[in-house]
């Protein structure tokens, strides 16, 4: 006898409007354990079986994170429907094919963004995109790249295109808030909701109590982890001393009397990052007015950009890890490029904390980094006293740009970082 499945029992409650929504952007910001990813996986598998014209592109910031997250959730959803016999799941690619029609679920990462616009399918249309943990995307521009992947008409009755976005709440200055949640700046054709652990009927009483206990033990974390509100419970490295403000760069250069230029070299999937700023060491103000943020660009391309933007004679402090690239810049006419003296990251950040940092609105990449650069955590979630090595390319360039104005001796800690560096060199220790 054929088994009859109850969709309401499989899916549960709390997502009725989300489940049925067909806006171009369908966005859910959810607290921990709000079942947003599991519900999305169930919804997309259900829709794939219902609409034979549809194919799905699943995106994470880095391709290698799909297998343990989105792919696993979608396979889980297939099993929950008892539909294993209808799908061919290939974890090595990864890829999932709906065998009755040949529809595909394709997994990609934005670390290979250039390949996204050339994706094609053999049956139906590439009509849907799911971006999981979308807070990992550094800028709205990366979202625009994904829109290109589902361009074109769909000549099927009732067909629709949709980008589904799921993420844990992040800092209120993140581009996701103004793009999808703020009434005055949000995109058109958007459905956006916030969900919490309270809509997850499958949590145990002990799990539910752990979230409720946060209100007593850690109210700030509860705001994010339990209520799904904006914020970074793990802690931003820069929070109170940065602001986004429009200003006249030439006026600030004249007023401050000092400038700084830094360059962090990229390779492969890491960008080349350049920053230009005015700095006043007396008033402790930094005014960031220009930046470069380019992927897959060789040193000659960087030199060409610097010349085009008038920095060929600027004293540019570049990443000391690639002195050969700095020499190549000099050979290409960037005549004052030099490798910066190496100092510990923590020392540079400590000095930057002493400044008020003003960012011009055109410098979107460094502003995004400021709003995503967090302290690292250990394997059980405890915050460590060091930044996570992500979202820091422009910030590294900033440290290089201002290094010449920073006192090597940190009087607050009693550590002479300059002396420490030379001692470490002699001992062969990398600090």
N, C-alpha and C positions, 0 to 999 in steps of 0.2 A: 504493500500500500504506500502510495506516494506521501511523503511527509509535507505537511503544511506549516510554513514558517510565519511567525508573527513579526512584522516589521517593527512594531512598537516595542516588543520585548527584546528584539535584537539591538535596537538603537537606543532605547530609553528616551528620557525627556530632556527638556531644556533647550532644544535646538530646532523647534518646529519651523520658525520663520527662516532660519538659516538654511535648513534642509531644502526648502522649496524655492529659495530665492534665485532669480535669474538676472540680477544686475551684472554689468560688465565686471565690476569689482565687488567681490564678496569677502569681507574682512572680519576676522574674529581675533580679538585680543583677549587672552584668557589667563587666569591665575594658574598656579600649579594644580594638577589633578582635575582640571575642568573638562577633561575628555575631548578637547577641541581637535586634536590630531586623530584620535580614534574615530570620532564622529565624521570628520572630513574623509577619512579613508573609507568608512562604510558608505557614505554618500556618493563618493566618486565611483566605487565599484558598482553600486546600485544603478547609478546613471549610465555607466558604460554598458551594462547589460540591457538597459531600457532603450538607449538611443544608438542604433547601429552606425550612425554617421560620425560618432565622436571618437576622438583619440585624445590622450592626456599626456602633457609634458610636466614632469615633477622636478622642481628646482630646489637645491640647497646652495648656499654660498660656495661650499667646496664639495666637489663631486663624490669624494670618498666618504662623506658622512651620510649619504643617502641609504646605503645598504643596511645600516643598523637603525635607521629611523623610518623614513618614508616607505622604503621597500618592505621592511618588516611589518609596518602598520597595514599596508595594503594586502599583504599575504594573510595577515591576521584577519582582516575584513573578509577576504575570500573564504577562509575557513569558517568564519562565523556564519556565513550564508550557506555553508555546506556545499560550496560550488567549486571545490578543488578540481573536479573532473572537467570543468569548463575552461580552465585557465592553464596556460603553460608559463611557469615561473622560472626565470633564469637568473639566479643570484649573482653569477659571475659578471654579467654585463653592467648593472642589472637591467632586466626588462621583463615585462609581463604581457602576454598575448591572450586575448579572448578568443578561444579556438573556434566558436561557431561563426564568427565574422572576420577574424584577422585583425580586429582593433588592437591598438598597442598602447601600453603605458611606458613612456620613455623617461629615463632618469638622467639628469645632467647637473653640472655645477657651474656657477658663474665664474669659476676659475678657468673655464674654457668658453668664455662668453662669445668669442668670434664664431664658434660653431653652431650657436643656437639659431641664428636666422636661416640656416640652410637645412634644417631638419624637415624631412618629408615623410609622409606615410603612404602606404599602398592601398589602404581601404578607408574610405571616408575622408574626414578632414581633421587636421590638428586644431582643435577648437577650444580646449581647456588647458589652463596652466594652474598648477598648485605650487605656491612658494611657501615652504615650511621654514619656521624660525626666520621670518623676513627681517627681523631687527638686525641680522647679520649683514644685510645689504648696506653698503656704506652711503649710498646716495639714491635719490629718486631717478637719476639718469640710468642706473642699472635696471630699474623697472621698465623704463622706456624700451630698452633692448629686448626685454621679454615680450612686450606687446607686439614687436615686429614678427615674432615667431608664429603668431596666430592671425596674421593679416590675410585679407582676401575674403571673398564672399563664400557663404555656405548655401548651396541651392537645395535645401531640404525643408519641408514644412515644419514649422515650430522650432527650427534649429536656433541655437544661441551660442555666443562665445562668452567665456568667463575666465577671469583670473581670481583664484581663491588664495587668500593670504592669511596665514596663521602665525601667531607669535606670542611669546610671553611679553608682558609689559616691560617697557624699557624707559629710559630717561625721557622726561617730558619735552626735551629739546630735540628729540629724534625726529627725522623727517616724516616718519609714519604718522605722527600725531597731527601735524599740520596738513598732511596730504589726504588723510582719510577720516579724521575725527573732529577737527576744529571747523565749526560751521562757516566761518568767514573765508577759509582757504581750502577747504576740502574739494576734491575732484567731483565732477558730476558723475551720475550713474553709479553710485556707491551704496552698498548696504554694509553697515559696520556695527558690530555689537561687542560687548564685553561680557565674558562668562566667568564663573568662579567654581570652586570645588563644590559649592552647594547644589549644583545641578547634576552632580555625579552620584547617582543612586547606588553605584557599585562600590563606593568606598566603604571600608570597614569602619566600625565605630571608633576604633583606635586611631585610624588614619584621620578621620574627621576631627577627633579631639586634638590631634597634634596641630592642625591648622588653627583651631579655636584657641589653643594655648598660646599661639604667637601673639595674640592681642595683649596678653599679659606680659610675656617674656621679651618680646621684640616688636613693639608696635610699628616701627618703620618698615620692618620686613613684612609684617602682616598686611600692610597697605598694598604691597606688591604681590606677595606670594598667595595671600588669601583673598584679597578683594579685586585683584586684577587691575589695580590702579597704576598710573604712570610712576616711574621711579626706578632707580637701580639699587636694589637692596644690598648688592655685593659691594657697592662703593665706587664712585668715579674717582680717578686720580686727580682730575681737575674739575672743580665744581663751583666754588665760591669766587674764584679770581678771574673768571672769563666772562666776556660779554660780546654779543654780536651787535655792531654799531656802524652806521655809515659815517665816513669822515673823508676829508680831503688828504690824500697821501702826501702831496707836496707840502701842504701846510704842516703836517705832523713831522715830516723830515726836517723842515726848517726850524720848527719849534723844539724838537728833540736834539738836533745837532749830531745825531749818530744814526747809522744804518747797519743792518745785518743781513747777510745772505747765506743760506744753508742749502746743502744738496745731499740727499740720501739716495744712493744708487739702487736701482731695482734690477732684478734678473728673473726671467721666467714669469711667474705669476705675481711677483712683487713689483710695484710701480716705482719709477723714478719720481722722486718728490723734491721740489724746490720751494723755498719760502723766502719772501722779501719783507723786511720790516723796518720801522723806525723804533728806536729805543732811547729812553731817558733813564740812565742809571741813577740819577739823583732823585727823581720822583717815583722811580720804580714802575714805569709804564712801558709796555710793548704794544706797538700798533702794527698788526699784520695786514699788509695791503695787497700782496700778490702771491700767486702760487703756480706751480706746475705739478700735474699729477698724471703721468702717462705710463701705459702698459706697453710691453713688447717694443721698446724704443732703444736703439743702440746709442752709444756715446756720441757719434756724429749727429744723430737726431736731437739729442739733448743740447749739444753745442749750437745747432741751428736754431732751436727754440730760444736759447739764451741770447743769441745775437739778435734775433727778430724782435725780442722784447727789451733790448737795450741793456743787457747785463754783461756784455762781452768784456768790459773793463772793471766790473765790480769785483771786490775781494770776496770770493765765494769759498766758504769753508765746507769741504766735502768729506764724506765718509772715509775714515782712515783705513777701512778694511779693503779698499780698492785703489791704492796709490797709482796703479798703472792706468786706471781710467782717468784719474785726475791729470796725469801727465798727458794723456791723449787729448783732454780738453784744452790744455795749454797749447799743445801742438796745433789744435784746430782754431786757435785764436781767442780762447777764453783766458787771457794772459795773466789774470790774478787768481786763478783757481789754486787752492792749496788743501792739503789734508789737515783735518782738524786734530788737535791734540786729544788723545783718547782719555776719557775719564769715565767713571762708573755712571750708569744710567740714573741710579738713585741720587747721586750728587747733583746731576744736572736738573732733575725734577725738583729737588729741594730748593735749588736756586730759583727756578721758574715760579715756584709757589710764592716767592717773595715779591713777585711782580703782578700788577694788574694787566691782564692780557686782553686787548681790544682787537676784534677780528672784523675785517671789512666783509660785507655780505657777498662779495664776489668770490671769496675764499671758502667755498662750500666744503671742500675736502678736509681741510684742517678743522673746520667747525664740526664736521661729522666725526672726525677722530676724537676731538675733545669730548664729544658726547657718547663715545663708545669705548674709551680707553679706561679700563678698570683694573683694580688690583687682582692678582692671581689668587686662586684658591687651591687647597690641597684636595686629595681624593675623597674627603668626606665633607667638603664644602666650607672649611674654615678659611677665612681671609688671610692671605700671607702679606708680608711687608715688602712686596715687590709688584711691579705692574705686570700684567699679562702681555706676552709678546704678540699682540695683535692690535690692529687699528693704530699704528704708531709711526707710519712712514713720514708723514709731514711733521709729526711731533719730534722725531729724530732730527729732521732737517732744522727744526726750530732750535733744538739744543745746540746743534753745530753753529747756527747763525749767531747765537748770543754768547757762545763760549768765550769770545774775546773780552766780553764785558763782565764776566763772572769772576769773583775772587776765588782762586784755587783753594784758599784756606777757609774752611767752614768753621767759623767761630762758635756756632751753636753746638757742634758736636765735638770740637777739639781735634778734628781730623784734618790733616793737611793732605788733601787729595792729590795735589801735584807731587808731593814727596812719596805718597803711597804708590802712585803710578810708576815713578822711577824705580822704587824699590822692587815693585812687582816685575818690571822689565828685567832687572838684574837677576831675579830669581826664576824667571821664565814662567811666571804666574799671570794668567789672564784675569784681570779684575774688571 
